[in-house]
């Protein structure tokens, strides 16, 4: 059965860096923007706030809508699902105090899942940093926006 999968992600910029999540999903190492799946009965703004609280332990406020998928993307994990992603620019209510990493996820033999957060300097961000097509598009839009400021 073909289904839609709605995802909500945050573009969080702090002190000249953007926050990314490195995650091991079903044995595949991915780099993406923080966020995740919209739950039934939840609005997209509530979703991004919940996801950041779950992933960082900290509250965020939404600054603006940044991007919504405008091209077809099949799920990397369920090819019969179409992914629609909504991105918001967010900022932390208080200074970031969560654990951040410089190394990527642990992919050892006994590791079934792993999740780490890290900051990428805006001066070095590139589409190649990201795993998924939609995140690559958002990185490209962010780079373009930075070039025009």
C-alpha positions in Angstrom: 0.0 0.0 0.0 1.4 3.4 -1.0 1.5 6.0 1.8 2.7 9.4 2.6 5.3 9.9 5.3 5.4 13.5 6.7 8.6 14.5 8.4 9.4 17.8 10.2 13.0 19.1 10.6 14.8 22.1 12.1 17.5 24.3 10.7 19.1 25.6 13.8 21.9 28.1 13.5 24.0 29.2 16.5 27.2 31.2 16.6 27.9 30.7 12.9 27.2 27.0 12.9 24.3 24.7 11.9 23.2 21.7 13.9 23.1 18.3 12.2 22.3 14.8 13.5 24.3 11.7 12.6 22.3 8.6 13.0 22.5 4.9 12.4 19.1 3.9 10.9 18.6 0.2 10.0 22.3 -0.3 9.7 22.8 2.8 7.4 24.8 5.8 8.7 23.1 9.0 7.8 23.6 12.7 8.3 20.5 14.9 8.4 18.9 17.9 10.0 17.4 17.2 13.4 13.8 16.2 13.5 11.5 13.3 12.6 8.1 12.0 11.9 4.8 13.8 12.4 2.6 11.9 14.8 -1.2 11.5 14.2 -3.1 14.4 15.7 0.0 16.6 16.0 0.6 19.9 14.2 3.9 20.5 12.4 5.0 23.2 14.9 4.3 21.0 17.8 6.2 18.2 16.1 9.4 20.2 15.6 9.3 21.4 19.2 8.8 17.8 20.4 11.5 16.4 18.2 14.1 18.9 19.4 13.1 18.4 23.0 13.5 14.6 22.5 16.8 14.9 20.6 18.5 17.7 22.5 16.7 17.9 25.8 16.1 21.6 25.1 13.2 23.8 24.0 13.2 25.6 20.7 11.1 28.4 19.2 10.2 28.5 15.6 11.5 31.5 13.7 10.0 30.8 10.3 9.1 28.2 7.7 12.2 27.4 5.7 11.1 24.8 3.1 8.6 22.2 2.2 9.4 19.4 -0.3 8.3 20.3 -3.8 9.5 17.2 -5.7 8.8 13.5 -5.4 11.0 11.6 -3.0 10.5 7.9 -2.2 11.4 6.8 1.3 14.9 5.4 1.6 13.6 2.7 3.9 10.1 2.1 2.5 10.2 2.7 -1.3 6.4 2.5 -1.5 6.1 5.6 0.7 6.4 9.2 -0.5 8.2 11.5 1.9 7.1 15.0 2.4 9.4 17.1 4.6 8.7 20.4 6.2 11.7 22.5 7.5 11.5 25.3 10.0 14.3 27.6 11.1 14.4 27.3 14.9 16.5 28.6 17.7 17.1 27.4 21.2 15.2 29.2 24.0 18.3 29.0 26.2 22.0 28.5 25.1 22.7 25.0 23.8 23.8 22.7 26.7 23.4 19.3 25.2 26.2 16.9 24.5 27.7 17.4 21.0 30.2 15.3 19.2 32.9 15.8 16.6 32.9 12.1 15.6 30.2 10.4 13.7 28.0 7.6 14.9 29.3 4.3 16.3 28.9 1.6 13.7 30.5 -1.2 15.7 29.3 -4.8 15.3 27.0 -4.8 18.3 25.5 -1.3 17.8 21.9 -1.4 16.5 21.3 2.3 16.7 23.3 5.4 17.4 22.5 9.1 17.4 24.8 12.1 17.9 24.6 15.8 17.3 27.3 18.1 16.0 27.7 21.6 14.6 29.0 22.4 11.1 30.4 25.8 10.5 28.3 27.7 8.0 31.4 28.7 6.2 32.1 25.0 5.3 28.6 23.5 4.9 27.9 21.6 1.6 25.2 19.5 0.1 27.6 16.5 0.3 27.5 16.6 4.1 24.0 15.2 4.0 22.6 11.7 3.1 19.1 12.4 1.8 18.0 14.3 -1.3 15.7 16.7 0.6 18.4 17.6 3.2 20.8 18.2 0.3 18.2 20.6 -1.2 17.8 22.4 2.1 21.6 22.8 2.5 21.7 24.2 -1.0 19.0 26.7 -0.1 20.8 27.6 3.1 24.1 28.2 1.2 22.3 30.4 -1.4 20.6 32.4 1.4 23.9 32.9 3.2 25.5 34.1 -0.1 22.8 36.7 -0.5 23.2 38.3 2.9 
